[in-house]
Amino acid sequence: MNNRLLLAILILLIPSLVKAQTRDEKKKDPTRASDVIAETQKKIRQVEQFDRLKKDFDLLTQQKASLEKSLNNRITALKTEKQASETSLGSEIEMLREENRNLKEKFNVEIASLQKMIQEIKAEKTRKTSVKLPMISVRSKAIKDGAESVVTLEIDGTTTFFKEGETTKINLPGGEIATIQIKEISRNLVEIHFPELERTLALR
């Protein structure tokens, strides 16, 4: 399981690491390393969440096999009991078959629930990446050493003043309301983060 987790993490991290390295080479901004770490931690949490679901799935599969084996052993034992009447044996077998049907039904319900959860996680991830963001451009910025830097942004034609670290709500083109956070204001860029969408913009 550890090998699968490590492999999944490496696969998810390769695009982010390559993208982060390319940006760092272009911008020469050492603060980007923290963003790579944050993104890595998000990927790890996603992989861990998926791995927990997979463990639950594997546990249910093992339980099903154990129950079926126990049932088959019980049926075999009943058939070999010479002194048990045919009617009694038939009733016992039918009862066990009914129990087996119930267990299979419960197992199928649990599997369907897990599959639905996995689909919902994938669908939410797809939705976040497909949400259309507003047109944002930097109008001006004031960099202050040892004090709050400020920036003036134009968002879909509306000019708004922000301080570094400020968080507020804005309307997205599709009518959805999203949180916007001004993570960094530097001479090279202005970094804007959308926490709910897990997306970040880097503007010059």
N, C-alpha and C positions, 0 to 999 in steps of 0.2 A: 504493500500500500504506500510506503514511504517513497519507493521508486516512482510510482505513478504520480504521486503528489509533486515530487521534484520535477518530473518530466513535464507535467501540466504547467507548473510555475515557469519553467524555462521557455516553454512555447508561448505563454502569454506575455512574458517579459521581453522577448526578442524585439517585437516592433517598437515597444516603448523605449527600450535602451538605444536602439538605432536612431529613433526620432530624436531622443534627448541628446545623443552625441552629435547629431547633425546640427541641432539648434545651438548647442554650446560652441561648436566650431565656428558658427556664423556670428554669434552674438558676443562670445567671449565673456559671458556673464556667469560667475561662479555660483550665483544664487540658484541657478537651474538645478543643481544637484539635489537640493531639498525637494524639488518637485518630482524628480525621478524617484526619490525614496518614497514620497507620499503615494505616487502612482503604483510603485511596487507593492507597498503595503495594501493598497486597495485590491490589486490583482491577487495577492496572497489570501486576503479575506474571502474573495470570490471563490478561489480554488478550494479553500477550507470549507466553505459553505457547501459547495458542490460535493466535496469529499464526504462530508457528514451525511448528505442525502444518499450517496452511493453506499456508505456503510450500513445505513438503515435498510436499503434495498437488499444488500447481501445478507444481512441478518434475517430478514423475512424469508429469503430463499432458503437459507440453512434451516430455519424453523419448519418450513414446509416439507423439506426432505426428511427431517427427523420425525415429523408427525406421520408422514406417509410410511416411513420404515416401521414405526411403532405400530401403525394400523395393520400393515401387512403381516408383521410378526404375530399380532394378536389373532388375526383371522386364521393363520396357519396353525396356531396353538389350539384354537377352537376346533378346527377340522380334525385334529389328531386325538382329541379326547373321545375315546371309545364309548364311555358311559353317558355322554351327553346326548340327549334326545335330538332327533332331526329338527323338531319344531323349535326347541330351545336354541339350537345352534343357528337356525335360520333367523330367528328373532334377534339374536346377538349380532349376527353379521349385518343385518339390515340396520340395526341401531348404529353400528360402527360406520357403515356406509353413509348414513345420514349425517353423522358427526364429521365424516370426511368431506362431504359436500358443503357443510357449514363452514368448515375450516378453509376450504378452497375459496368459497365466496368471500370470507373475511380477508383472505390473502389478496384476492383480486381487487377488493376495495382499497386496501392499503397501497397496493402497487399503483392503482389509478391515481390515488391522492398524491403519491410521490412524483409521478410523471407530470401531474398537473402543476405541482410546485416548480419543477424544473422548467416546464414550458413558460410559466409566469415569469420566472427569473430571466430567461432568455428574451421573452417578449419585452420586458421592462428595459433591459439593456439595449435592445434594438430601438425602442421608442426614444430613449434618451439621446442616442446618436443621430436620430433622424429629425429631432425637433429643430425647426428653423429658428436661428438666432437673428436678432435685429441687426441692422447696419450700424456699426459703431466705429467712430474715427476720433483721433486725438486732435483737439483744437489747440490746446496749449497745456503746458505743465510748468510747475515751479518746484525745483529740487532744492530741499533745505537740509543741510547737514545738521544732525542732531535735533531736528524738529520734523513736524509732519509735512511731508511733501503733498502737493495738491495737483490735480489735473482737471481740465475741462474737456468733457466728452460730448460728442454729438451722437445721439442715439435716435435713429430713425427721424432725423431732422430736428430733434429737440436737444438744445444745449443744456448740459447739467454739470454742476461743479461737484467734485468728489475729493475727499481726503484719503490718504493711504490707509488701508485697513478698514475703510468704511463699508458697511453692508446695507443694502436696501432692496426694494422690490421694483421690478419693471415689467411692463407688458410685452410679451413676445408676439411676433407677427400672427401666429395662429390663435391668439386670444388667451393663451395660457399666461399665468403670472409666475415669474421665476425670481429667485434670489440672485443678486449680483454682488460680488465682493471684489473690491479693489485690493488685490493682494500685494502689488508692488508698483511703485512709481520710481523709475530710474531714468538716467539720461538716455539709455539705450532703448528702453521699452516701458510699456505700461501693461501689467499682467492683470487680466480680469478673469475671475473664476465664477462658474455657475455651479454651486454645490449640489443642488438637486439633480442636475443633469450630468454631473461628474465631467464637466467640460471646462477647458481653459482657453482663453484667447490671449495672445501676445501681440500687442500693437506697438508700432514705432511712432 
